[in-house]
Amino acid sequence: MEATAAVLAPGIGNKNKKAPKQVDANAELRENLEALNKRRFLYTPSYEIYGGVKGLYDYGPVGSAITSNTLEFWREWFILEEDMLQISTSALGPECVFKASGHVDKFEDMMVKDLKSGDAYRADHLLEEHIEELLKNPKLTAEEKNKLQTDVARADDYSCEELGAKLKEYGVKSPEGNDISDPYPFNLMFSSQIGATGKSKGYFRPETAQGMFVNFGRLYAANGSKLPFAAAQIGPAYRNEIAPRSGLLRVREFTLAEIEHFVDPNNKTHERFDNIKDVVLPLYGQESQLGDQQLLFISAGEAVEKGIINNQTLAYFMARTYLFLVRLGAKPDRIRFRQHLANEMAHYAQGCWDAEIKNSYGWIECVGHADRSAYDLSVHAKASNKTSQLTAFVNFPDGPREVDLIIPQADRGLIGKTFKTEAKPFLAWLESIKENQEELAKLKATFDAAAEGDEVEVSGLKLTKKMITFKVQKKKITGQNIVPGVIEPSFGIGRIIYSVLEHAFWVREGAEKDGDDDKLERAVLSLKPIIAPYKCIVLPLISSDEQFLAKTREIESLLKRNHVTAKVDKSSLKIGKRYARADEIGIPFGITIDDITMKDGTVTFRERDSTHQVRLAVADIPALVNKLVDELTTWEEVVAQYGLVSTN
């Protein structure tokens, strides 16, 4: 049973009484999950005893365990399975890095202020919320409804001017009902000073990607100087959100798991594409968003063949992401891939699809997939003058070629005498482009076009034709240096976990009875075993009996030796209530030590969702649990092997 099934159940009342207020299923679900969260400390606002800070959260023991298990599974699914190179880079970086990447100038959201209170809000969110309310009007014509749906779909990709016009068109007010300012850009990065002098400005990274881009040369060497390859990083990122909201969905500090897959821009095939070509993906393309708003269910292979997804590598990661999310516990019918609209994509992007998961807040972007072309390495090569460290050598597909090789020859003495301290960085730049024939060809053409005695401006210096000459020689070469393209999947771990928690939550109504026939009604988190905080709960039937406790310690030790995480509940609560405590934090399996255990060494082994139990030898437990966690067997197969036991 899912949560919505429980909260939508009709109430029973007197017909003469007023009809009860209609229950908002999403609000009810959030309320129930929040009650569980507070009761069991999955996560909580940071510094809560001081009033908390919006957008900052602390994870408790259960939440931390779920997060750790999610990240470990992500690492196994992607890094280990795909032979990726995992690195860990600094979360604080100098301004020059983020200036080159474009974050200093363009990493912005549009903000408005309440003209009365001064409170700040994200402009596109106010527009979305206003339109969502308008869409609830049952008297809307099809044309009016279509216009509203189109505007809400485009809310977060309007320009500042377009967004301002829409806010005025709809008469949008602040949540308090006050007039708002025109929208204006607000940079989302947290700035800082590096060092004691205050002269070196820095930023906390808004993503982990830049650390991988600037280390490309070392990663390339670590991969044997061959393309393609992927780097991956798990770590914190920081964004100074204008108005954090929706719990873990929009926060100021969060964990990202990101992949940068480096490829030859002219060859974006993937050697493992055949493994996933038949995976059916739910695509929400540009035409659908602006038209009938229907999903297209199509295999990854067919989507590439028809040009819907523009290359194999992008489609490969989309399919792998879909399978990962399902394996993690996201409901397949609540996953879709939304294509970025044309005016939503960066000018350099060649394909962008967001894996969105539907929860009580709507469709939430959880994983971004972008073909970023060669933009990232290109801008860092230009800004750092380290082109040779940010390129890769690829063989010509048609074999060796004879080419005219341009070789620059600098009069270092004349340049040094003329430009003094400016000469060294210029000569370093010239050295860095010696393998870049395209750049050298442009430079040679500029010098060739200049008249004798004219000055040519290069990198801020005015050079004469005597300072640099060019030699051209024929040479047979097998390939060339290129700036690699990048396919980037980026996973927002907090958003994924929250969505999975909602999908896993439901309420068990009288499904089990305690020893005194008391009906139990309780919350359940049907987490997949792979991410459950503990795999087993170990319960001695008689918690005060030393013989039972000794057996409990023995089983606990056995599980730990076999890397099976377990929690022991030796409380004096009735066994049904102890099961309930385990169910509500998602522990999938229960081991109960009873009188029969003392006689023959067997225990009951309970499955959380069905509450069914089998009896098996203690020695069988570790291997069985690991097979269930890895989905190498099913509970139905376990029941077939051991047979159900009565719980009376």
Secondary structure, DSSP 8 states (H G I E B T S, - for coil): --HHHHHT------TTS-------HHHHHHHHHHHHHHHHTSEEETTGGGT--TT-EEE-HHHHHHHHHHHHHHIIIIIITTT-EE----SEEEHHHHHHHTHHHH-EEEEEEBTTT--EEEHHHHHHHHHHHHTT-TT--HHHHHHHHHHHHTGGG--HHHHHHHHHHTT---TTS--B---EEEE--EEEEESSSS-EEEEE-SSSHHHHHHTHHHHHHHTTS-SSEEEEEEEEEE---SS-BTGGGB-SEEEEEEEEEEEBTTB---TTHHHHTT-EEEEE-HHHHHTT---EEEEHHHHHHTTSS--HHHHHHHHHHHHHHHHHT--GGGEEEEE--GGGS-TT-SEEEEEEEEETTEEEEEEEEEE-TTHHHHHHHHHHT-GGGG-EEEE-TT--EEEEEEEEEE-HHHHHHHHGGGHHHHHHHHHHTTT-HHHHHHHHHHHHHS-TT-EEEETTEEEETTTEEEEEEEEEESEEEE--EEEEEEEEHHHHHHHHHHHHEEEEEEEEE-TT--EEEEEEE---TTT-S-SEEEEESSTT-HHHHHHHHHHHHHHHHTT--EEE---SS-HHHHHHHHHTTT--EEEEE-HHHHHHSEEEEEETTT--EEEEEGGGHHHHHHHHHTTSS-HHHHHHHH-B----
